[in-house]
Every structure is written in structure tokens, then in C-alpha cells.
Amino acid sequence: MNYTEKLHELTEEKFSHIPLVNVQTFGCVQNENDSEKIRGILAQSGFGISDSFENSDVVIFNTCAIRENAELKIFGNIGKLKALKAENPDMIVAVCGCMVMQPHIVAKIKKSYPFVDIVFGVNSIEELPYIVYNWYASNKRQISDPVVKTDIVEDIPVYRQSRSKATISIMYGCDNFCSYCIVPYVRGRERSRKPENILREFRQLVSEGYKDITLLGQNVDSYGKNLDPQIDFADLLSMLCKVEGDYVLHFMSSHPKDITRKVIDTIRDNPKVSRQIHLPVQSGSNRILSLMNRRYTVEQYKDIISYAKEQIPDVGFSSDIIVGFPGETYEEYLETEKLVKEMNFTQLFTFIYSKRNGTKAASLEDNVSHREKSEWLNRLIKIQQDIFFKYLESFEGKTVRALVEETKPQGYSARMANTLVVHFKTDKKDLMDSFVNLKITGKKGTVLTAELLQ
């Protein structure tokens, strides 16, 4: 039974207007990609897309489970909808995503948030027309228990809010089981999409004029391990770069234990691939890396960076750092400081360790005070800030290529392939969503300034 058509028919009968859906996204770029599919499915089912939940007929919170603070923030936002739901009982309040892949979270919503009408996990997105239809037909809560799936559903409609930037999931799940991470438990084991399906979607995006395309996976370097015939991530990059068009190709995230010299060489040989690589290191201490189950050493990490810089002189690396892992000593934290100073990361995402129930690290004794963790974090942020400002200064006088993303007073804001933002003034019109050549003239805070080259 086609519930997309049935839902469309039902809403046409029920509403005197086009019903609106608002999707609030919390978390990573993969969550954003899921939200685009949720919007696409409901748009195909007769819904319009709204930017605010106040005037919406359906409000969906797409959630993140990576840190405790994220969950607390989400519950706070869900709570704010209670009064709105009381004013409009016909409004659907739904919660989906990684957070509700945990049974204790589903139980909490059932008990403490009775105004939440629908709960569904990351593996049930394609079932959304059926779920919403059943709520309208029965006016009863639709609470889906977490479901683990191994298949991949293709051709899910996507509603993209940008005209120039797009993401493509090339694989789902994770097999790494880092001791601090909940992702394998909420998103399941690794499953790679077939290359022909990725290529078809990629070609479609390029033909529609998308110029900034990012390949997504929890660990893109594991791509293809479950496919026959065999293909690896470097092969996929090479295949996509043969598609003609004016675009830049990004990917995230890579894993230091799996990224290969073949991948580095492929980036070197294909100018359409961004020279910015996100390679999370997490710690500068080998003992802590072992406790994290990262399965590489600091020395191996440095070797990857060194090889990439030899092969690609303009390559830049961003990274993730966790401070205050259970049992981490001050001396081990200092090893992380030393690594950050040595690597000169172009961007650093720093976090205080967050205990996640169900992970191996949750059972470790956490003997570092929150005050110490905060001090370490602030020190690391200051170190990276100094590195970043020097990095910005290195661009002065250089000519760069950037994609125009926003209009600004008397000009535009553009983004380089290495993710740096550039502001420039011009009287020219209709530059949105196009590549421009700019000469960097300086910086203002964390943003570069430039003049447009003719």
C-alpha cells in the first residue's frame, strides 16, 4: 500500500490549507542529511516546509545522542512545545533521530512527555508516511521501538534547502566501537551504498548546479568493505571526479587507522577534491588512545599527516579532541597540547568527555574534576585560536577561489574549499551560489576580507 499517496489524500481532506512541517535538527551533518530526507518524504506526501514551529501542523525534532548536554538541550526544547500543543491539539509533535534509538530515552518520552505524538528512529525514516497517516487516522500515539536494520533504502526523496551545497551519504553505521562513543549502538554496523547509486545521485546534483558536495559516513575510509565487487573509498573518489562539472568535493569523516596513502594520492591527483581533511585524533597520549580503542598511535597519526603534506603542499587538517577522558592525567593532557602545537590544525573541535551509558568507557573510573577538564579545554581553545589567527594571516595577498553563500551589506560572504569564510564588497549582482576569484586583503576577527577579481 502506498502510504505516501494515502497521506496526501488524507491531508487534502483534513486541511483547508497546505499543512506545514517544521524539522528542527540537532547534531552532526549526518543528522542534517536525515532531516533533508524527512522534509523530502513529507513534501512528497503533500506538506509544505516551514521555518518555524509556531505556525506548523507537524513539528519534528531530529535528535543527537553524542553527548549528555545535547540530550538535555533537546529535552528542554521538547518541553517548550507543551504549551503550543495545548493550544493546538491537532498539531503533531514528533521526536526522531539518534537519541530515540536508546530504549531508556523512549521510555522517558512515553512517561514524561505525553504531548509527544510520534517517536521513530534513524532506521525508520522511510516509514514516516505510514506513521503520520496512522496518527491522523487513529489519533493515537505512534511510538516506534528502536529498530536495527542492515538493508539500505534507496531513492528516498530529499528536500535540500541550499541551491549550491549538498551532502550524499555513502555509507551508514560504524564498526569502530570507540570506548566513549554511542554511535555504533544507535546507528548500527557499517553498510555501504552501491557505487552506481552514489554515482547516479552525484551526477544528478552536478546537473542541477550544486557546486559544494560532501560525501558522508561515520568512517568514509571503511567504504566498500561489505560490497562485491570490491571497491574502496579511493576508487569511489576517482570515479566521482570523472563527472564533468564545476564543483568541489568534500568528505567526512576519516579515521586515522583506516585512511590510506592511496586516498591521499587520489586527493593529490584530483583537483576537484578539497585539500581540507577532517581527521579526528582525539588525544595526544598513546595510553589514552588505547583506552579509547582508537587503534592507532600518535606516531602513526603523525606519519599520515607528514605523507599528506609531502604529496599535497596546500593540504590542511582539522581534528577533534576530547579532554578529561576517564583516568587521563595532567601529563597526558600536556601530550595533547604538544601534538596540537606540532600539527598546526586549521580547525579544532574540542570537547569535554561526556559519559554515555552503554559504552565501555562509562564503566571506567572518572577521577578528573570538571573544573580541571574545563581548564584544560580553555587552554586548548586558546592554543588553537593563536594557531588559527596565524593561519588566517598566511592568506593575505593570495588569490583564492570561493563559493558565494550569503549576501552582505554592500557585498557577499563566500566560503573557500578549506571552509574559511571570506567577505568582499562589490556592486555586482547575481553572484549567489557561484564561484568567484578573490584577492585576500586582510582579516576581521575570524573572517578573511578580500576584493573581487574581474
Stockholm file with secondary structure:
# STOCKHOLM 1.0

chainA/1-454         MNYTEKLHELTEEKFSHIPLVNVQTFGCVQNENDSEKIRGILAQSGFGISDSFENSDVVIFNTCAIRENAELKIFGNIGKLKALKAENPDMIVAVCGCMVMQPHIVAKIKKSYPFVDIVFGVNSIEELPYIVYNWYASNKRQISDPVVKTDIVEDIPVYRQSRSKATISIMYGCDNFCSYCIVPYVRGRERSRKPENILREFRQLVSEGYKDITLLGQNVDSYGKNLDPQIDFADLLSMLCKVEGDYVLHFMSSHPKDITRKVIDTIRDNPKVSRQIHLPVQSGSNRILSLMNRRYTVEQYKDIISYAKEQIPDVGFSSDIIVGFPGETYEEYLETEKLVKEMNFTQLFTFIYSKRNGTKAASLEDNVSHREKSEWLNRLIKIQQDIFFKYLESFEGKTVRALVEETKPQGYSARMANTLVVHFKTDKKDLMDSFVNLKITGKKGTVLTAELLQ
#=GR chainA/1-454 SS CCHHHHHHHHHHHHCSSCCEEEEEECSSHHHHHHHHHHHHHHHHTTCEECSCSTTCSEEEEEECCSSHHHHHHHHHHHHTHHHHHHHCTTSEEEEEESGGGSHHHHHHHHHHCTTCCEEECTTCGGGHHHHHHHHHHHCCCEECCCCCCCCCCCCCCCCCSCSSEEEEECEECCSCCCTTCCHHHHHCSCEECCHHHHHHHHHHHHHTTCCEEEEECTTGGGTTTTCSSCCCHHHHHHHHHTSCSSCEEEEECCCTTTCCHHHHHHHHHCTTBCSEEECCCBCSCHHHHHHTTCCCCHHHHHHHHHHHHHHCTTCEEEEEEEESCTTCCHHHHHHHHHHHHHHTCSEEEEEECCCCTTSGGGGSCCCSCHHHHHHHHHHHHHHHHHHHHHHHHTTTTCEEEEEEEEEETTEEEEEETTSCEEEEECSCCCCTTSEEEEEEEEEETTEEEEEECC
#=GC SS_cons         CCHHHHHHHHHHHHCSSCCEEEEEECSSHHHHHHHHHHHHHHHHTTCEECSCSTTCSEEEEEECCSSHHHHHHHHHHHHTHHHHHHHCTTSEEEEEESGGGSHHHHHHHHHHCTTCCEEECTTCGGGHHHHHHHHHHHCCCEECCCCCCCCCCCCCCCCCSCSSEEEEECEECCSCCCTTCCHHHHHCSCEECCHHHHHHHHHHHHHTTCCEEEEECTTGGGTTTTCSSCCCHHHHHHHHHTSCSSCEEEEECCCTTTCCHHHHHHHHHCTTBCSEEECCCBCSCHHHHHHTTCCCCHHHHHHHHHHHHHHCTTCEEEEEEEESCTTCCHHHHHHHHHHHHHHTCSEEEEEECCCCTTSGGGGSCCCSCHHHHHHHHHHHHHHHHHHHHHHHHTTTTCEEEEEEEEEETTEEEEEETTSCEEEEECSCCCCTTSEEEEEEEEEETTEEEEEECC
//
